[in-house]
Amino acid sequence: MVLVSISSVKRKKLFISISSFLQSSLFLRAIISVLLLSPIICSFFVITIHLSNEGEILQNNQQQYDGIFVISLQGTPDADPHNEGRLDSFKKAWRKSCGTDPEINVCPGVMDDRRGYGLTRSWFNCLQMARHMDLEVTMVFEDDARLFDKESSLNFCDAETRQRKVWNDLPEDTFVAFLGGHTWTYADPVQKKQERLGSTHSSQYLETTFSYGTYGFAVPRQSLDTLLNTIEEDLVHGFIDEDGVRQTEFLSPEKSWYRKAHEVGKKMYAIHPLAVWHEGGFSNTWKMDRDSITGEDEEEEENDNEGGIRGVADT
């Protein structure tokens, strides 16, 4: 009994000594400080992670302000052999002009024996893809579209430059802005003769009341749904020609786009100077080889009219 009592007293004294040491030690103070500050430290890391995520979201939004979509029959089963390598050629030409690979979304072309229907169906699928990406501006090119060798066209090479030098000046009432085309009819007739006399360093927009060629165009967010509906109407019901007759055997999409722009109180524009031209080669629409189209030469446009190629989108 005596031994047990002495042992208990010693254990009690030892416990008191250890407690006193810990209370007075810097180690314990440090631990207590960490425990007290832990909520603040955790809050700091939470705020830091939140700000980091916001920065990533902002960067992603900036990168996705616009998008480039390219329609191509390369790799499409049963497509004409002339289509082999055309998407690769688009990328190669872009790389040559810009010095960088294009950041593009590929829209597989759709085969349809009816003239104009295949390309129109391809647009519909392409613009649906763009709609899900929630872009401010959607650019659509055919795989035989090529950038002009001029400074204003090279503004398209870089997303930040496009936003600053191209899209910032896009009129708010734009339905569609053509980046290329031909046989222009302008709201102001004087513009038809003066359109190439301006600066080649920045982009402007000229209102146009009619044109042909859809190998390069841009659609602002506020017009995308309406254009999609217009394209769908053409696919289901055909288009109404200049005589008010509904045509279903072939499509002439420009007529429907200009008509719809007028109906909804918006305008069609051509970028000035034109950004892209149409490289010559096999036409899937006409099943024959065609010469290059720049849209800059009145004589060329008159030849197009004489050749009877007006009224169907180029491809």
Secondary structure, 3 states (H helix, E strand, C coil): CHHHHHHHHHHHHHHHHHHHHHHHCHHHHHHHHHHHHHHHHHHHHHHHHHHHHHHHHHHHHHHCCEEEEEEECCCCCCCCHHHCCHHHHHHHHHHHHHCCCCCEEEEECCCCCCCCHHHHHHHHHHHHHHHHHCCCEEEEEECCEEECCCHHHHHHHCHHHHHHHCHHHCCCCEEEEECCCEEEEECCCCHHHHCCCCCCCCCEEEEEEEEECCCEEEEEHHHHHHHHHHHHHHHHHCEECCCCCEECCCCCHHHHHHHHHHHCCCEEEEEECCCEEECCEEECCCCEEECCECCCCHHHHHHHHHCCCCCCCCC
